[in-house]
Amino acid sequence: MISSVRGTVRSVGLDHAVVEVSGIGFAVRTTPATLAGLRRGEQVELVTSLVVREDSWTLYGFATDEVRELFELLQTVSGVGPRLALAMLAVLEPDQLRTAVSEGNLTTLTQVPGIGRKGAERLVVELRDKLGPAVPAGGGDGVAGPDTGQQRTHVVEALVGLGFTAKQAEQAVEKVLATDGGGDTSGILRRSLAVLGRKR
């Protein structure tokens, strides 16, 4: 089990970063907000979760132990795999997810692409007693982007990675930025997903 990686960021892609550790490059999948805070050539440390399948070994990375634990717990719900668990963490901060589950807020949970009403109900039933109360603000996985132009690019790429077309992603992000002027990267992503969710 690879529980963490610490090394130099060699590249940052749409849904992953390559971190070089002692001459070995590890491809680490993570949330758009975390990717937005990574810079090529800089040092980074991520806590990780290794998902082993018959045809692949995939490493997922997070800024905190809390988010990794939540990622792994989400996968205990029937029908939730690592990709959907990562999408949930891309859309909702850990405290928002805990609050939505504990309060049975299906509207919030169905903002995640791939989560319908039945899936949201299953999350509430199976996780309500396991997640615990929401933590105070500040425990999230996000890092704000340096400027609106870079934020727009990161959010559009993240939405495309979640299955939306480039045109849909660009229109949603433009609408969010025109409405409220921006905010941090993860916030823009969440609001863009809400816009796209209303169009479904």
MITI-206612 format. One record per residue: x negated, y, z of N, C-alpha, C in turn; residue in three letters. Coordinates in nm, 2 decimals. Layout:
N
X / Y / Z / X / Y / Z / X / Y / Z / ALA
...
This chain:
200
-0.08 / -0.12 / 0.00 / 0.00 / 0.00 / 0.00 / -0.09 / 0.12 / 0.00 / MET
-0.07 / 0.21 / -0.10 / -0.14 / 0.34 / -0.10 / -0.05 / 0.44 / -0.03 / ILE
-0.10 / 0.49 / 0.08 / -0.01 / 0.57 / 0.16 / -0.04 / 0.72 / 0.15 / SER
-0.16 / 0.75 / 0.09 / -0.19 / 0.90 / 0.06 / -0.30 / 0.90 / -0.04 / SER
-0.31 / 1.02 / -0.11 / -0.42 / 1.04 / -0.20 / -0.47 / 1.19 / -0.17 / VAL
-0.60 / 1.20 / -0.17 / -0.66 / 1.33 / -0.16 / -0.77 / 1.35 / -0.26 / ARG
-0.77 / 1.45 / -0.34 / -0.87 / 1.47 / -0.44 / -0.84 / 1.59 / -0.53 / GLY
-0.90 / 1.59 / -0.65 / -0.89 / 1.70 / -0.74 / -0.77 / 1.68 / -0.84 / THR
-0.69 / 1.79 / -0.86 / -0.59 / 1.78 / -0.96 / -0.65 / 1.79 / -1.10 / VAL
-0.63 / 1.68 / -1.18 / -0.69 / 1.68 / -1.31 / -0.59 / 1.73 / -1.41 / ARG
-0.46 / 1.71 / -1.39 / -0.36 / 1.76 / -1.49 / -0.23 / 1.76 / -1.42 / SER
-0.14 / 1.84 / -1.47 / 0.00 / 1.85 / -1.42 / 0.09 / 1.83 / -1.53 / VAL
0.18 / 1.73 / -1.53 / 0.27 / 1.70 / -1.64 / 0.41 / 1.74 / -1.61 / GLY
0.51 / 1.70 / -1.68 / 0.65 / 1.73 / -1.66 / 0.70 / 1.67 / -1.53 / LEU
0.66 / 1.55 / -1.50 / 0.71 / 1.48 / -1.38 / 0.61 / 1.42 / -1.30 / ASP
0.48 / 1.45 / -1.32 / 0.37 / 1.39 / -1.25 / 0.25 / 1.47 / -1.25 / HIS
0.16 / 1.44 / -1.16 / 0.02 / 1.50 / -1.16 / -0.08 / 1.39 / -1.16 / ALA
-0.20 / 1.41 / -1.22 / -0.31 / 1.32 / -1.20 / -0.40 / 1.37 / -1.10 / VAL
-0.43 / 1.29 / -1.00 / -0.52 / 1.33 / -0.89 / -0.64 / 1.24 / -0.89 / VAL
-0.76 / 1.30 / -0.91 / -0.88 / 1.22 / -0.92 / -0.94 / 1.19 / -0.78 / GLU
-0.95 / 1.07 / -0.74 / -1.00 / 1.03 / -0.61 / -1.12 / 0.94 / -0.63 / VAL
-1.24 / 0.98 / -0.59 / -1.36 / 0.90 / -0.61 / -1.38 / 0.85 / -0.75 / SER
-1.35 / 0.93 / -0.85 / -1.37 / 0.89 / -0.99 / -1.25 / 0.82 / -1.05 / GLY
-1.15 / 0.79 / -0.97 / -1.03 / 0.72 / -1.02 / -0.91 / 0.82 / -1.03 / ILE
-0.85 / 0.83 / -1.15 / -0.73 / 0.92 / -1.16 / -0.60 / 0.85 / -1.13 / GLY
-0.53 / 0.90 / -1.03 / -0.40 / 0.84 / -0.99 / -0.29 / 0.93 / -1.05 / PHE
-0.20 / 0.87 / -1.13 / -0.08 / 0.94 / -1.18 / 0.02 / 0.93 / -1.07 / ALA
0.06 / 1.05 / -1.02 / 0.15 / 1.05 / -0.90 / 0.28 / 1.13 / -0.95 / VAL
0.39 / 1.06 / -0.94 / 0.52 / 1.12 / -0.97 / 0.57 / 1.20 / -0.85 / ARG
0.62 / 1.32 / -0.87 / 0.67 / 1.40 / -0.76 / 0.78 / 1.50 / -0.80 / THR
0.82 / 1.58 / -0.71 / 0.93 / 1.67 / -0.74 / 0.88 / 1.79 / -0.82 / THR
0.97 / 1.86 / -0.89 / 0.93 / 1.98 / -0.97 / 0.87 / 2.09 / -0.88 / PRO
0.93 / 2.10 / -0.76 / 0.89 / 2.21 / -0.67 / 0.74 / 2.18 / -0.62 / ALA
0.71 / 2.05 / -0.60 / 0.57 / 2.02 / -0.55 / 0.48 / 2.04 / -0.67 / THR
0.52 / 2.00 / -0.79 / 0.43 / 2.02 / -0.91 / 0.40 / 2.17 / -0.93 / LEU
0.50 / 2.25 / -0.90 / 0.49 / 2.40 / -0.92 / 0.37 / 2.45 / -0.84 / ALA
0.34 / 2.39 / -0.73 / 0.24 / 2.44 / -0.64 / 0.10 / 2.38 / -0.66 / GLY
0.09 / 2.29 / -0.76 / -0.04 / 2.23 / -0.79 / -0.11 / 2.30 / -0.90 / LEU
-0.24 / 2.32 / -0.89 / -0.32 / 2.38 / -0.99 / -0.44 / 2.30 / -1.03 / ARG
-0.46 / 2.29 / -1.16 / -0.57 / 2.20 / -1.21 / -0.70 / 2.25 / -1.16 / ARG
-0.78 / 2.15 / -1.11 / -0.91 / 2.18 / -1.06 / -0.91 / 2.21 / -0.91 / GLY
-0.80 / 2.22 / -0.84 / -0.79 / 2.25 / -0.70 / -0.77 / 2.11 / -0.62 / GLU
-0.81 / 2.12 / -0.50 / -0.79 / 2.00 / -0.41 / -0.65 / 1.99 / -0.36 / GLN
-0.60 / 1.87 / -0.35 / -0.47 / 1.85 / -0.30 / -0.46 / 1.72 / -0.22 / VAL
-0.37 / 1.71 / -0.12 / -0.35 / 1.59 / -0.05 / -0.20 / 1.56 / -0.05 / GLU
-0.16 / 1.45 / -0.09 / -0.02 / 1.41 / -0.10 / 0.00 / 1.27 / -0.02 / LEU
0.11 / 1.27 / 0.06 / 0.14 / 1.14 / 0.11 / 0.22 / 1.06 / 0.00 / VAL
0.20 / 0.93 / -0.01 / 0.26 / 0.86 / -0.12 / 0.33 / 0.74 / -0.08 / THR
0.41 / 0.69 / -0.18 / 0.49 / 0.57 / -0.17 / 0.47 / 0.49 / -0.30 / SER
0.42 / 0.37 / -0.29 / 0.40 / 0.28 / -0.40 / 0.52 / 0.19 / -0.43 / LEU
0.58 / 0.21 / -0.55 / 0.69 / 0.12 / -0.59 / 0.64 / 0.02 / -0.69 / VAL
0.65 / -0.11 / -0.65 / 0.60 / -0.22 / -0.73 / 0.72 / -0.29 / -0.80 / VAL
0.71 / -0.30 / -0.93 / 0.81 / -0.37 / -1.01 / 0.73 / -0.48 / -1.09 / ARG
0.81 / -0.57 / -1.15 / 0.75 / -0.68 / -1.23 / 0.66 / -0.62 / -1.34 / GLU
0.70 / -0.51 / -1.40 / 0.63 / -0.46 / -1.52 / 0.56 / -0.33 / -1.49 / ASP
0.56 / -0.28 / -1.37 / 0.49 / -0.15 / -1.34 / 0.46 / -0.13 / -1.19 / SER
0.36 / -0.05 / -1.16 / 0.33 / 0.00 / -1.03 / 0.33 / 0.15 / -1.04 / TRP
0.42 / 0.21 / -0.97 / 0.44 / 0.36 / -0.98 / 0.42 / 0.42 / -0.84 / THR
0.33 / 0.53 / -0.84 / 0.30 / 0.60 / -0.72 / 0.38 / 0.73 / -0.72 / LEU
0.45 / 0.75 / -0.61 / 0.53 / 0.87 / -0.58 / 0.46 / 0.95 / -0.47 / TYR
0.45 / 1.08 / -0.49 / 0.38 / 1.17 / -0.39 / 0.47 / 1.28 / -0.34 / GLY
0.44 / 1.32 / -0.21 / 0.52 / 1.42 / -0.14 / 0.43 / 1.50 / -0.06 / PHE
0.48 / 1.62 / -0.03 / 0.40 / 1.72 / 0.06 / 0.40 / 1.68 / 0.20 / ALA
0.50 / 1.61 / 0.25 / 0.51 / 1.57 / 0.39 / 0.56 / 1.43 / 0.41 / THR
0.52 / 1.38 / 0.53 / 0.57 / 1.24 / 0.57 / 0.72 / 1.24 / 0.57 / ASP
0.78 / 1.35 / 0.62 / 0.93 / 1.35 / 0.63 / 1.00 / 1.32 / 0.49 / GLU
0.95 / 1.39 / 0.39 / 1.01 / 1.37 / 0.26 / 0.98 / 1.23 / 0.20 / VAL
0.87 / 1.18 / 0.23 / 0.84 / 1.04 / 0.18 / 0.93 / 0.94 / 0.25 / ARG
0.95 / 0.96 / 0.38 / 1.04 / 0.87 / 0.46 / 1.18 / 0.88 / 0.40 / GLU
1.23 / 1.00 / 0.37 / 1.36 / 1.02 / 0.31 / 1.37 / 0.95 / 0.18 / LEU
1.27 / 0.97 / 0.10 / 1.26 / 0.90 / -0.04 / 1.28 / 0.75 / -0.02 / PHE
1.21 / 0.69 / 0.07 / 1.22 / 0.55 / 0.09 / 1.35 / 0.51 / 0.15 / GLU
1.41 / 0.59 / 0.24 / 1.54 / 0.56 / 0.30 / 1.65 / 0.56 / 0.19 / LEU
1.64 / 0.66 / 0.10 / 1.75 / 0.67 / 0.00 / 1.75 / 0.55 / -0.09 / LEU
1.64 / 0.48 / -0.11 / 1.64 / 0.36 / -0.19 / 1.70 / 0.24 / -0.12 / GLN
1.74 / 0.25 / 0.01 / 1.80 / 0.14 / 0.07 / 1.95 / 0.14 / 0.04 / THR
2.00 / 0.24 / -0.02 / 2.14 / 0.25 / -0.06 / 2.16 / 0.18 / -0.19 / VAL
2.26 / 0.09 / -0.20 / 2.28 / 0.01 / -0.32 / 2.30 / 0.11 / -0.44 / SER
2.23 / 0.07 / -0.55 / 2.24 / 0.15 / -0.67 / 2.15 / 0.27 / -0.68 / GLY
2.07 / 0.29 / -0.58 / 1.97 / 0.40 / -0.58 / 1.83 / 0.35 / -0.59 / VAL
1.77 / 0.38 / -0.71 / 1.63 / 0.34 / -0.73 / 1.54 / 0.46 / -0.71 / GLY
1.41 / 0.45 / -0.73 / 1.31 / 0.56 / -0.70 / 1.34 / 0.68 / -0.79 / PRO
1.38 / 0.66 / -0.92 / 1.40 / 0.78 / -1.00 / 1.52 / 0.86 / -0.95 / ARG
1.63 / 0.80 / -0.91 / 1.74 / 0.87 / -0.86 / 1.71 / 0.93 / -0.72 / LEU
1.63 / 0.86 / -0.64 / 1.60 / 0.92 / -0.51 / 1.51 / 1.04 / -0.53 / ALA
1.42 / 1.04 / -0.63 / 1.34 / 1.16 / -0.66 / 1.42 / 1.27 / -0.71 / LEU
1.52 / 1.24 / -0.79 / 1.61 / 1.34 / -0.84 / 1.69 / 1.41 / -0.73 / ALA
1.73 / 1.33 / -0.63 / 1.80 / 1.39 / -0.51 / 1.71 / 1.49 / -0.44 / MET
1.58 / 1.45 / -0.42 / 1.49 / 1.54 / -0.35 / 1.45 / 1.66 / -0.44 / LEU
1.46 / 1.65 / -0.57 / 1.44 / 1.76 / -0.66 / 1.55 / 1.87 / -0.64 / ALA
1.67 / 1.82 / -0.62 / 1.78 / 1.91 / -0.61 / 1.81 / 1.96 / -0.47 / VAL
1.79 / 1.88 / -0.37 / 1.83 / 1.92 / -0.24 / 1.71 / 1.91 / -0.14 / LEU
1.69 / 2.01 / -0.06 / 1.59 / 2.00 / 0.04 / 1.63 / 1.90 / 0.15 / GLU
1.54 / 1.84 / 0.22 / 1.57 / 1.74 / 0.32 / 1.68 / 1.77 / 0.41 / PRO
1.68 / 1.90 / 0.47 / 1.78 / 1.94 / 0.56 / 1.92 / 1.95 / 0.49 / ASP
1.92 / 1.99 / 0.37 / 2.05 / 2.00 / 0.29 / 2.10 / 1.87 / 0.27 / GLN
2.02 / 1.77 / 0.24 / 2.06 / 1.63 / 0.21 / 2.12 / 1.57 / 0.34 / LEU
2.05 / 1.59 / 0.45 / 2.10 / 1.54 / 0.58 / 2.23 / 1.60 / 0.62 / ARG
2.24 / 1.73 / 0.60 / 2.37 / 1.80 / 0.63 / 2.48 / 1.75 / 0.54 / THR
2.46 / 1.73 / 0.41 / 2.56 / 1.69 / 0.32 / 2.61 / 1.55 / 0.35 / ALA
2.51 / 1.46 / 0.39 / 2.55 / 1.32 / 0.43 / 2.62 / 1.32 / 0.56 / VAL
2.57 / 1.39 / 0.66 / 2.64 / 1.39 / 0.79 / 2.78 / 1.45 / 0.79 / SER
2.80 / 1.55 / 0.70 / 2.93 / 1.61 / 0.69 / 3.02 / 1.55 / 0.59 / GLU
2.96 / 1.45 / 0.51 / 3.04 / 1.39 / 0.41 / 3.07 / 1.49 / 0.29 / GLY
2.98 / 1.58 / 0.27 / 3.00 / 1.68 / 0.16 / 2.97 / 1.62 / 0.03 / ASN
3.07 / 1.57 / -0.04 / 3.06 / 1.50 / -0.17 / 3.03 / 1.61 / -0.28 / LEU
3.07 / 1.73 / -0.26 / 3.05 / 1.83 / -0.37 / 2.90 / 1.86 / -0.38 / THR
2.83 / 1.87 / -0.27 / 2.69 / 1.89 / -0.27 / 2.61 / 1.77 / -0.33 / THR
2.65 / 1.65 / -0.28 / 2.58 / 1.53 / -0.33 / 2.60 / 1.51 / -0.48 / LEU
2.71 / 1.54 / -0.53 / 2.74 / 1.52 / -0.68 / 2.67 / 1.62 / -0.76 / THR
2.60 / 1.72 / -0.71 / 2.52 / 1.81 / -0.79 / 2.40 / 1.75 / -0.85 / GLN
2.37 / 1.63 / -0.79 / 2.25 / 1.56 / -0.84 / 2.29 / 1.48 / -0.97 / VAL
2.22 / 1.50 / -1.08 / 2.25 / 1.42 / -1.20 / 2.23 / 1.27 / -1.17 / PRO
2.34 / 1.20 / -1.21 / 2.34 / 1.05 / -1.18 / 2.41 / 1.01 / -1.06 / GLY
2.46 / 1.11 / -0.98 / 2.54 / 1.08 / -0.86 / 2.68 / 1.12 / -0.89 / ILE
2.77 / 1.03 / -0.90 / 2.91 / 1.06 / -0.92 / 2.98 / 1.05 / -0.78 / GLY
3.11 / 1.06 / -0.78 / 3.19 / 1.06 / -0.65 / 3.17 / 0.93 / -0.58 / ARG
3.18 / 0.82 / -0.65 / 3.16 / 0.69 / -0.58 / 3.02 / 0.68 / -0.52 / LYS
2.92 / 0.72 / -0.60 / 2.78 / 0.71 / -0.55 / 2.76 / 0.80 / -0.43 / GLY
2.83 / 0.92 / -0.43 / 2.81 / 1.01 / -0.31 / 2.88 / 0.95 / -0.19 / ALA
3.00 / 0.89 / -0.21 / 3.07 / 0.82 / -0.10 / 2.98 / 0.71 / -0.04 / GLU
2.92 / 0.63 / -0.13 / 2.83 / 0.52 / -0.08 / 2.71 / 0.58 / 0.00 / ARG
2.65 / 0.69 / -0.05 / 2.55 / 0.75 / 0.03 / 2.59 / 0.79 / 0.17 / LEU
2.71 / 0.85 / 0.18 / 2.76 / 0.89 / 0.31 / 2.78 / 0.77 / 0.40 / VAL
2.85 / 0.67 / 0.35 / 2.88 / 0.55 / 0.43 / 2.75 / 0.48 / 0.48 / VAL
2.65 / 0.46 / 0.38 / 2.53 / 0.38 / 0.42 / 2.43 / 0.46 / 0.49 / GLU
2.43 / 0.59 / 0.48 / 2.32 / 0.67 / 0.54 / 2.36 / 0.76 / 0.66 / LEU
2.49 / 0.78 / 0.68 / 2.53 / 0.87 / 0.78 / 2.46 / 0.85 / 0.92 / ARG
2.45 / 0.72 / 0.96 / 2.40 / 0.69 / 1.09 / 2.24 / 0.67 / 1.09 / ASP
2.18 / 0.68 / 0.97 / 2.04 / 0.66 / 0.96 / 1.96 / 0.79 / 0.94 / LYS
2.02 / 0.89 / 0.88 / 1.95 / 1.01 / 0.85 / 1.92 / 1.10 / 0.97 / LEU
2.01 / 1.10 / 1.06 / 1.99 / 1.19 / 1.17 / 2.03 / 1.34 / 1.14 / GLY
2.02 / 1.43 / 1.23 / 2.06 / 1.57 / 1.21 / 1.96 / 1.64 / 1.12 / PRO
2.01 / 1.75 / 1.06 / 1.93 / 1.83 / 0.97 / 1.82 / 1.90 / 1.06 / ALA
1.70 / 1.91 / 1.00 / 1.59 / 1.98 / 1.07 / 1.59 / 2.13 / 1.04 / VAL
1.53 / 2.21 / 1.12 / 1.53 / 2.36 / 1.09 / 1.46 / 2.39 / 0.96 / PRO
1.49 / 2.50 / 0.90 / 1.43 / 2.54 / 0.78 / 1.28 / 2.55 / 0.79 / ALA
1.21 / 2.51 / 0.68 / 1.07 / 2.52 / 0.68 / 1.01 / 2.38 / 0.67 / GLY
1.09 / 2.27 / 0.67 / 1.04 / 2.14 / 0.65 / 1.05 / 2.09 / 0.51 / GLY
1.07 / 2.17 / 0.42 / 1.10 / 2.13 / 0.28 / 0.97 / 2.09 / 0.21 / GLY
0.99 / 2.04 / 0.08 / 0.89 / 1.99 / 0.00 / 0.84 / 2.09 / -0.11 / ASP
0.91 / 2.21 / -0.11 / 0.89 / 2.30 / -0.22 / 0.78 / 2.40 / -0.19 / GLY
0.72 / 2.45 / -0.31 / 0.63 / 2.56 / -0.30 / 0.67 / 2.66 / -0.41 / VAL
0.68 / 2.78 / -0.37 / 0.73 / 2.88 / -0.47 / 0.63 / 2.90 / -0.58 / ALA
0.69 / 2.92 / -0.70 / 0.60 / 2.94 / -0.82 / 0.54 / 3.08 / -0.81 / GLY
0.43 / 3.11 / -0.89 / 0.37 / 3.24 / -0.88 / 0.44 / 3.35 / -0.94 / PRO
0.52 / 3.32 / -1.05 / 0.59 / 3.43 / -1.11 / 0.71 / 3.37 / -1.19 / ASP
0.80 / 3.46 / -1.23 / 0.93 / 3.41 / -1.29 / 0.90 / 3.34 / -1.42 / THR
0.80 / 3.38 / -1.50 / 0.78 / 3.31 / -1.63 / 0.73 / 3.17 / -1.61 / GLY
0.64 / 3.14 / -1.51 / 0.60 / 3.01 / -1.48 / 0.71 / 2.93 / -1.42 / GLN
0.79 / 2.99 / -1.33 / 0.90 / 2.92 / -1.27 / 1.00 / 2.88 / -1.38 / GLN
1.03 / 2.96 / -1.47 / 1.12 / 2.93 / -1.58 / 1.07 / 2.80 / -1.65 / ARG
0.94 / 2.80 / -1.69 / 0.89 / 2.69 / -1.76 / 0.89 / 2.56 / -1.68 / THR
0.86 / 2.57 / -1.55 / 0.86 / 2.45 / -1.46 / 1.00 / 2.40 / -1.45 / HIS
1.10 / 2.48 / -1.43 / 1.24 / 2.44 / -1.41 / 1.29 / 2.38 / -1.54 / VAL
1.27 / 2.44 / -1.65 / 1.31 / 2.38 / -1.78 / 1.25 / 2.24 / -1.80 / VAL
1.12 / 2.23 / -1.78 / 1.06 / 2.10 / -1.79 / 1.12 / 2.00 / -1.70 / GLU
1.14 / 2.04 / -1.58 / 1.20 / 1.95 / -1.48 / 1.34 / 1.90 / -1.52 / ALA
1.42 / 1.99 / -1.58 / 1.56 / 1.95 / -1.62 / 1.55 / 1.86 / -1.74 / LEU
1.46 / 1.88 / -1.83 / 1.44 / 1.79 / -1.94 / 1.40 / 1.66 / -1.89 / VAL
1.31 / 1.65 / -1.79 / 1.27 / 1.53 / -1.73 / 1.38 / 1.45 / -1.67 / GLY
1.48 / 1.53 / -1.62 / 1.60 / 1.46 / -1.56 / 1.71 / 1.42 / -1.66 / LEU
1.68 / 1.45 / -1.79 / 1.77 / 1.40 / -1.90 / 1.85 / 1.50 / -1.98 / GLY
1.83 / 1.63 / -1.94 / 1.91 / 1.73 / -2.02 / 1.83 / 1.77 / -2.14 / PHE
1.90 / 1.82 / -2.24 / 1.82 / 1.87 / -2.36 / 1.75 / 2.00 / -2.33 / THR
1.65 / 2.03 / -2.41 / 1.58 / 2.16 / -2.39 / 1.67 / 2.28 / -2.40 / ALA
1.77 / 2.27 / -2.49 / 1.86 / 2.39 / -2.51 / 1.95 / 2.40 / -2.39 / LYS
2.00 / 2.29 / -2.33 / 2.09 / 2.29 / -2.22 / 2.01 / 2.35 / -2.10 / GLN
1.89 / 2.30 / -2.08 / 1.80 / 2.35 / -1.97 / 1.78 / 2.50 / -1.98 / ALA
1.74 / 2.54 / -2.10 / 1.70 / 2.68 / -2.11 / 1.82 / 2.77 / -2.09 / GLU
1.94 / 2.73 / -2.14 / 2.06 / 2.81 / -2.12 / 2.10 / 2.82 / -1.97 / GLN
2.08 / 2.71 / -1.90 / 2.12 / 2.71 / -1.76 / 2.02 / 2.80 / -1.68 / ALA
1.90 / 2.79 / -1.70 / 1.80 / 2.86 / -1.63 / 1.82 / 3.01 / -1.66 / VAL
1.84 / 3.05 / -1.78 / 1.86 / 3.19 / -1.82 / 1.98 / 3.24 / -1.74 / GLU
2.09 / 3.16 / -1.73 / 2.21 / 3.21 / -1.66 / 2.18 / 3.23 / -1.52 / LYS
2.10 / 3.14 / -1.45 / 2.07 / 3.16 / -1.31 / 1.99 / 3.28 / -1.29 / VAL
1.88 / 3.30 / -1.38 / 1.79 / 3.42 / -1.36 / 1.87 / 3.55 / -1.39 / LEU
1.96 / 3.55 / -1.48 / 2.03 / 3.67 / -1.51 / 2.13 / 3.70 / -1.40 / ALA
2.18 / 3.60 / -1.33 / 2.28 / 3.62 / -1.23 / 2.22 / 3.68 / -1.10 / THR
2.11 / 3.61 / -1.05 / 2.06 / 3.65 / -0.92 / 1.91 / 3.69 / -0.92 / ASP
1.84 / 3.69 / -1.04 / 1.71 / 3.73 / -1.05 / 1.60 / 3.64 / -1.01 / GLY
1.64 / 3.52 / -0.96 / 1.53 / 3.42 / -0.93 / 1.53 / 3.36 / -0.79 / GLY
1.42 / 3.37 / -0.73 / 1.40 / 3.30 / -0.60 / 1.29 / 3.20 / -0.61 / GLY
1.28 / 3.11 / -0.52 / 1.17 / 3.01 / -0.53 / 1.21 / 2.90 / -0.64 / ASP
1.11 / 2.83 / -0.68 / 1.13 / 2.73 / -0.79 / 1.24 / 2.63 / -0.76 / THR
1.23 / 2.57 / -0.64 / 1.33 / 2.47 / -0.61 / 1.47 / 2.53 / -0.60 / SER
1.48 / 2.65 / -0.56 / 1.62 / 2.72 / -0.56 / 1.67 / 2.74 / -0.70 / GLY
1.58 / 2.78 / -0.79 / 1.63 / 2.80 / -0.93 / 1.67 / 2.67 / -0.99 / ILE
1.60 / 2.56 / -0.96 / 1.63 / 2.43 / -1.01 / 1.77 / 2.39 / -0.96 / LEU
1.79 / 2.40 / -0.83 / 1.92 / 2.36 / -0.77 / 2.03 / 2.44 / -0.83 / ARG
2.02 / 2.57 / -0.85 / 2.13 / 2.65 / -0.91 / 2.15 / 2.61 / -1.05 / ARG
2.04 / 2.58 / -1.12 / 2.05 / 2.54 / -1.27 / 2.13 / 2.41 / -1.28 / SER
2.10 / 2.32 / -1.19 / 2.17 / 2.19 / -1.19 / 2.31 / 2.21 / -1.16 / LEU
2.34 / 2.30 / -1.07 / 2.48 / 2.33 / -1.04 / 2.56 / 2.38 / -1.16 / ALA
2.49 / 2.47 / -1.24 / 2.55 / 2.52 / -1.36 / 2.57 / 2.41 / -1.46 / VAL
2.48 / 2.32 / -1.48 / 2.49 / 2.21 / -1.57 / 2.60 / 2.11 / -1.52 / LEU
2.61 / 2.10 / -1.39 / 2.71 / 2.01 / -1.33 / 2.85 / 2.05 / -1.36 / GLY
2.87 / 2.18 / -1.36 / 3.00 / 2.24 / -1.39 / 3.04 / 2.22 / -1.54 / ARG
2.94 / 2.20 / -1.62 / 2.97 / 2.18 / -1.77 / 3.00 / 2.03 / -1.80 / LYS
2.97 / 1.94 / -1.71 / 2.99 / 1.80 / -1.74 / 3.14 / 1.76 / -1.75 / ARG
